[in-house]
Amino acid sequence: MSETQAEKTVDARGAACPGPLMDLVGAIREVDSGSVVALLSDNDQSLVDVPEWADESGNEVVATEEEDDYYRILVRKA
Amino acid sequence: MTQEVVIVGGGTGGSVLANDLADRFAAEIDAGDVRVTLVNDSEDHVYKPVWLYVPFGKREPSDGRRPLRDLVDSRVDVVVDRVTDIDTDAQRLTYRDGGGPGRYDKLVLATGSTLAPDEIPGLAEGGHNYYTEEGALALQEELLSFTEGHLVLSVIGSPHMCPAAPLEFVFMADDWFRKRGLREDIDITYTYPIQRVHGNPHIAEWAAPLMEERDINVETFFNAEEIDAENGVMTSMEGGELDFDLLVGIPPHRGIDLVEEAGLGDRGWVEVDSETLEAEHADNVYALGDTADAGVPKAGSVAHYQAGVVAQRIASELRDRPATETYDGKTLCFVETGMDAASYVEFDYENPPSPATPSKKLHWAKLAYNESYWLTARGLL
């Protein structure tokens, strides 16, 4: 399990596309600038969708960690 | 002791389920061995898909309302009240007016979606929508006097009810203004939160060229951050800015607070097993329709099909038999592509949608279904 800290974790495992990205957007709305949100997703598309949205929105993907059967993607709010 | 089945919410899912259970348990209900209670916070059952047509003057909100008791089998106890507390350990319910059974053996939450426009600064003041009766009527007033300018439809909340409805609205608006000779003076823009025009990639792939053909502008990766109602400007989390003369904004949605207070899930959506529809955080609790966080669209067809699954499972469990029925993700939607043409999609967990070529026949099929919906609510269709 990762040691990277996140202020908020969104568990979107099992959610169909675009669930995980939309769940992340919702969580980013709710945290302060500089906070890190961890998105847990078992959807491979999240590996593309999340960095693409982060680029577009000016937020930063600080880490992508592969766990046993899901990804933990950490995004820092700009 | 009588086995108590309590359904909270008399929308599509709750009504179909109540009627299905009344049919399955007719003998047990008559003998006093089983009681099915349907709790709703209004005397009326509301069929929300009618609201899409209200802004264009095609339907009235009253077309989507019928007394709940007229639709539900007389073996079902209909209680007009609100559940204010769920104790999932003791399997007990508290009501605002004390109306329903305090104990449950099986509880089904079908409380649906509510709108949360206040989550986006300025949206309540600056945006219209057709996701309530009042909203649809107010938008009708605006549309009737709208003869030039920039109409923006912005999908702000997701998940939201009827994922096809924003596409339908812009297709219908385009056609409606064209037929009235106003389209040249009206720009239409559609915004969506992710990188394509719809959450489902297959539907997005089908809709995008149709929008281009109709001269509907598209802004993707647009998550509204704030609406300046006075100056008609909306800004996005991605740094975008859009001027509008008329904003139709699909607001963020939530379930009801009761769900979160009972520890059943976040934002009012019950965490469920996506096949059995059993709550993840409590025994003997099911959720269906919009309330169930099953990763499927918040659509009436979903609630309808899920109700059949939950009915079979509850019937089996109360008769001490294995519950075998599972939900396969089946979803069915007609998608209006103008004022007199529609497409149709059907999909499930395994099979993606493949939108049908738009036709007049499918449009009429949609209107015919809207009329015959009351048979669905009665559990007959």
Interface residues (C-beta under 8 A of the other chain):
Chain A: G14 A15 A16 C17 P18 G19 L21 M22 V25 G26 I28 R29 D49 E52 W53 E56 S57 G58
Chain B: E119 S158 P159 P193 I194 Q195 G199 N200 P201 F221 N223 M237 E238 G239 P252 S274 G295 V296
